[in-house]
C-alpha cells in the first residue's frame, strides 16, 4: 500500500512538472502555421554580412538548413498566420524593440524584459499581451541579447565601433554607401546640420534550437 501511494505521488509530481514545463514553453504564436521562408533564405550572401570577421565579432553566415527548421524557428524567421504582430517575423520584432531602446538610451540592454519594453513606450507602460510576443518562441521566456556563444532561443546584439566599421569598409567599399549620411542632428541645438558621418550600425544574431537562424547588420538612421 505504501509503495502504491509513493508511486501515485511520483506520477502526480511527474505530471505536474510536465504541465509546468508546457506552460513555460507557451508562446502566443503556438498553434499558428508559420509563413513561407523569405526567398533565398540559407543561401550564400543572404544575411548581407561581409566575408570578414572584425574585432571579436565572428560573422556566422551559415544558417541552420531550411529543411531542418522547426515551426518555432520558421516563425522567428518569417512570422506566422496569427493575428496582429504575430504576422511579423520575431527577429524583426526583437530588432525594432532593441532599436527603440537604443534610440532612447544610446545603449543596449542585457536582456529583453517587461520593464525594458515599457521603458520604450511613450507612457512608460506595456500590456502583458504585447510583452508576451517578445518572449522566445523556443524557450517561452524573455531572451538575453548578449549571448556571444550559442544558446537556444537567445540573441546576440551589439553596436559596431567606428574602427570596426572602417575596417569592414576598407575590405568591402560598397558598405560605405550603405552606412554614410551627409547630415546629423546637433546635440546642443537640435538642428539638422550638414556633415559627412557614418550611421551607427547594429549587429544582430538569433539562435534557433541547434544553430544560428538569423544574422544581419543594420544601419540606424539616428545620431550616434
C-alpha positions as CSV (number, residue, x, y, z in Angstrom):
1,X,0.0,0.0,0.0
2,X,2.8,2.3,1.0
3,X,4.6,1.7,-2.3
4,X,1.4,2.3,-4.3
5,X,0.9,5.7,-2.6
6,X,4.5,6.6,-3.3
7,X,4.0,5.6,-7.0
8,X,0.9,7.6,-7.2
9,X,2.6,10.7,-5.7
10,X,5.5,10.3,-8.0
11,X,3.2,10.1,-11.0
12,X,1.4,13.2,-9.9
13,X,4.6,15.1,-9.4
14,X,5.8,14.0,-12.9
15,X,2.5,15.2,-14.4
16,X,2.7,18.5,-12.6
17,X,6.3,19.1,-13.7
18,X,5.3,18.3,-17.3
19,X,2.4,20.7,-17.0
20,X,4.7,23.4,-15.6
21,X,7.2,22.8,-18.4
22,X,4.4,23.0,-21.0
23,X,3.2,26.3,-19.6
24,X,6.7,27.7,-19.5
25,X,7.1,26.9,-23.2
26,X,3.8,28.5,-24.2
27,X,4.0,31.4,-26.7
28,X,1.3,33.5,-28.5
29,X,2.4,32.0,-31.8
30,X,1.7,28.5,-30.7
31,X,-0.9,26.8,-32.9
32,X,-0.5,29.1,-35.9
33,X,1.2,28.0,-39.1
34,X,4.5,29.7,-39.9
35,X,4.8,31.6,-43.1
36,X,7.0,30.7,-46.0
37,X,10.7,31.4,-45.6
38,X,12.0,34.5,-47.4
39,X,13.4,33.9,-50.9
40,X,17.0,32.9,-50.8
41,X,17.0,32.1,-47.1
42,X,20.0,30.0,-46.2
43,X,21.8,30.7,-49.5
44,X,25.3,32.4,-49.6
45,X,25.0,36.2,-49.2
46,X,21.5,36.1,-47.8
47,X,22.5,37.7,-44.4
48,X,24.2,40.7,-46.0
49,X,27.1,40.3,-43.7
50,X,30.6,40.8,-45.0
51,X,33.0,38.0,-45.7
52,X,35.4,39.3,-43.0
53,X,35.4,38.9,-39.2
54,X,36.3,42.1,-37.3
55,X,37.4,42.6,-33.7
56,X,35.8,39.9,-31.6
57,X,32.8,39.7,-34.0
58,X,32.6,36.4,-36.0
59,X,30.1,36.6,-38.8
60,X,28.4,33.2,-39.0
61,X,26.8,33.4,-42.4
62,X,25.8,29.7,-42.4
63,X,22.3,29.2,-41.0
64,X,20.5,26.1,-40.0
65,X,19.4,24.3,-43.1
66,X,15.8,25.2,-44.1
67,X,14.9,21.5,-44.2
68,X,15.9,21.2,-40.5
69,X,14.0,24.2,-39.2
70,X,11.2,23.6,-36.6
71,X,7.9,25.5,-36.7
72,X,9.1,27.9,-33.9
73,X,12.3,28.6,-35.9
74,X,10.3,29.4,-39.0
75,X,8.1,31.8,-37.1
76,X,11.2,33.6,-35.8
77,X,12.4,34.0,-39.4
78,X,9.2,34.7,-41.3
79,X,6.3,35.2,-38.9
80,X,3.1,33.2,-38.8
81,X,-0.6,33.2,-39.7
82,X,-1.6,34.6,-36.3
83,X,-3.3,37.9,-35.8
84,X,-1.7,41.3,-35.5
85,X,2.0,41.4,-34.7
86,X,2.4,37.7,-34.9
87,X,2.3,38.0,-38.7
88,X,5.7,39.8,-38.4
89,X,8.8,37.7,-38.1
90,X,10.0,37.5,-34.5
91,X,13.5,38.6,-35.3
92,X,12.1,41.9,-36.7
93,X,10.0,42.4,-33.6
94,X,13.2,42.0,-31.5
95,X,15.2,44.2,-33.8
96,X,12.7,47.1,-33.7
97,X,12.4,46.8,-29.9
98,X,16.2,47.0,-29.5
99,X,16.3,49.9,-32.0
100,X,13.7,51.8,-29.9
101,X,15.6,51.2,-26.7
102,X,19.0,52.2,-28.2
103,X,17.4,55.3,-29.8
104,X,16.2,56.5,-26.4
105,X,19.1,55.4,-24.2
106,X,22.1,55.0,-26.5
107,X,22.9,51.6,-25.0
108,X,21.6,48.1,-25.4
109,X,20.1,46.0,-22.6
110,X,21.4,42.7,-21.4
111,X,18.0,41.1,-22.0
112,X,14.5,41.9,-23.1
113,X,12.1,42.2,-20.2
114,X,8.7,43.7,-19.5
115,X,10.4,46.6,-17.8
116,X,12.7,47.2,-20.8
117,X,9.7,47.1,-23.2
118,X,7.8,49.6,-21.0
119,X,10.8,51.9,-21.0
120,X,10.5,52.4,-24.7
121,X,6.8,53.3,-24.7
122,X,5.6,56.9,-24.6
123,X,3.7,56.4,-21.3
124,X,6.1,54.0,-19.7
125,X,3.6,51.1,-19.8
126,X,3.3,48.0,-21.9
127,X,0.4,45.5,-21.9
128,X,1.1,41.9,-20.8
129,X,-0.3,40.7,-24.2
130,X,2.2,42.8,-26.1
131,X,5.1,41.8,-23.9
132,X,4.4,38.1,-24.4
133,X,5.2,38.4,-28.1
134,X,8.8,39.3,-27.3
135,X,9.4,36.1,-25.4
136,X,11.4,33.5,-27.3
137,X,9.2,31.0,-29.2
138,X,11.8,28.4,-28.3
139,X,12.2,28.9,-24.6
140,X,8.9,30.7,-23.7
141,X,11.0,33.2,-21.7
142,X,12.4,36.6,-22.4
143,X,15.7,36.2,-24.3
144,X,19.1,37.5,-23.3
145,X,20.6,39.7,-26.0
146,X,24.2,39.4,-25.0
147,X,24.9,35.8,-25.9
148,X,28.0,35.7,-28.0
149,X,28.1,31.9,-27.8
150,X,25.2,29.6,-28.9
151,X,22.3,29.3,-26.6
152,X,18.9,28.0,-27.9
153,X,16.3,30.8,-28.4
154,X,18.7,33.6,-27.3
155,X,20.1,36.7,-29.1
156,X,23.4,38.3,-29.6
157,X,23.3,42.0,-30.4
158,X,25.9,44.8,-30.2
159,X,26.9,48.0,-31.9
160,X,29.9,48.1,-34.1
161,X,32.7,50.5,-33.2
162,X,33.7,53.2,-35.8
163,X,37.0,51.4,-36.2
164,X,35.2,48.1,-37.0
165,X,33.0,49.9,-39.5
166,X,36.0,51.5,-41.2
167,X,37.8,48.1,-41.3
168,X,34.8,46.5,-43.0
169,X,34.6,49.4,-45.4
170,X,38.3,49.1,-46.3
171,X,37.7,45.5,-47.3
172,X,34.2,46.0,-48.8
173,X,33.9,49.6,-50.1
174,X,30.2,49.1,-51.0
175,X,29.3,49.3,-47.3
176,X,30.3,53.0,-47.2
177,X,27.4,53.9,-49.4
178,X,25.1,51.9,-47.1
179,X,26.4,53.5,-43.9
180,X,27.3,57.0,-44.9
181,X,25.0,60.0,-44.5
182,X,25.5,63.7,-45.1
183,X,23.8,65.2,-42.1
184,X,23.4,64.9,-38.4
185,X,21.4,66.5,-35.5
186,X,23.4,69.0,-33.5
187,X,23.0,67.7,-29.9
188,X,23.2,71.2,-28.4
189,X,20.7,73.0,-30.7
190,X,18.7,70.1,-32.1
191,X,19.2,71.5,-35.6
192,X,19.9,69.4,-38.6
193,X,23.3,70.2,-40.0
194,X,25.4,69.1,-43.0
195,X,28.1,66.6,-42.0
196,X,29.6,63.5,-43.5
197,X,29.5,60.7,-41.0
198,X,28.8,57.1,-40.6
199,X,25.4,55.9,-39.2
200,X,25.5,53.7,-36.1
201,X,25.5,50.0,-37.1
202,X,23.9,47.2,-35.1
203,X,24.8,43.6,-35.4
204,X,22.0,41.1,-34.6
205,X,22.2,37.3,-34.4
206,X,19.3,35.0,-33.5
207,X,19.9,31.4,-32.2
208,X,17.4,28.7,-33.1
209,X,17.3,25.3,-31.4
210,X,20.6,23.9,-32.8
211,X,22.3,26.9,-34.5
212,X,22.1,30.4,-35.9
213,X,18.9,31.1,-37.9
214,X,19.3,34.9,-38.5
215,X,22.2,37.3,-38.7
216,X,22.4,40.8,-40.1
217,X,24.0,44.3,-39.9
218,X,21.6,47.2,-39.6
219,X,22.5,50.8,-40.1
220,X,20.4,53.1,-37.9
221,X,19.0,56.5,-39.0
222,X,19.8,58.2,-35.7
223,X,22.5,60.4,-34.4
224,X,25.4,58.5,-32.8
